[in-house]
């Protein structure tokens, strides 16, 4: 009777329950080929442009026998076009770099399900924000860089000017120092050394630490609306314009010359005391020193305005996304590779690229390079370039209006107002 009762109840249980749930599930991981595309990321030690990611690919393949990552190098100029063409043709990679001008988020697989709250909490906030679209995590950040101000200490010492204590200075202190560093070295009545120089081009944000220092924002995080207007935007831009016209601490051609000319004036000709640029410059300036063509230098934050702390704007967050695929196991393996790039041991190798970790709690990087450590600390003050489908065109507009103000063709107020009108027409 007990045996009969067992068979009756077992039959009922099987009828109302999934038989597959009672058997061992197939936990085999994906094996096969994964296609990965990436942009060049300069190894500051060797000069190689793709060695870092290729090293990580080899290491991951070794840890996961049967997985082969087919790497295709891109370049910054044609890369976005190639990616768009691949999406249209359907011949796209499995893992794609998400740069500042990637907007095909609807083609990517949301990754929220693959990350626990504890894992997400280890990322620095702005890094995850840069890959978030419509509230979903659409990619995995793995490296970050930012802008800072470089100081020619030889010129500071020659002119008896003290660099800012702890790398911080107010706008007023900054102007006072720049005035003392602007001078006529050959006594012909024309200044040939200047406190400051920079340039204005789309996709470069060397000047924006000053422009945003009074609290202006460009795109509102919550509403997604263009908000680079009002008093804080005008006063921030006025500070840049005043460097040229009120205080005379820049060359007259400030606003005309480009990146190469500005860099040469600072690094080779040594006619500029302060120049804002990316973290990559530390290694380059060190190399010039080793060759006997450099100078003593240090880094400092952008001058502090009304927001009471230094600000900078950057598009320097490197990230990858995973294209949607019917093969769930394949996507899982793609995510596993991206997680491998964010492991602590992998993150520490970002020193090879002169870049910084996207994770909290990794404090032992650049312990022998104090200047890189200073720059790393400024990441907490870095605003990320807005993630907006119209950003490329918006960026062109606002950079043009900044240039108009610096060239004296418009007042800062009229440049800001005209920028608002042009962006409104664009978004309409």
Order of alpha helices (4+ residues) and beta strands (2+ residues): alpha-beta-alpha-beta-alpha-beta-alpha-alpha-beta-beta-beta-beta-alpha-alpha-beta-alpha-alpha-alpha-beta-alpha-beta-beta-beta-alpha-alpha-alpha-beta-alpha-alpha
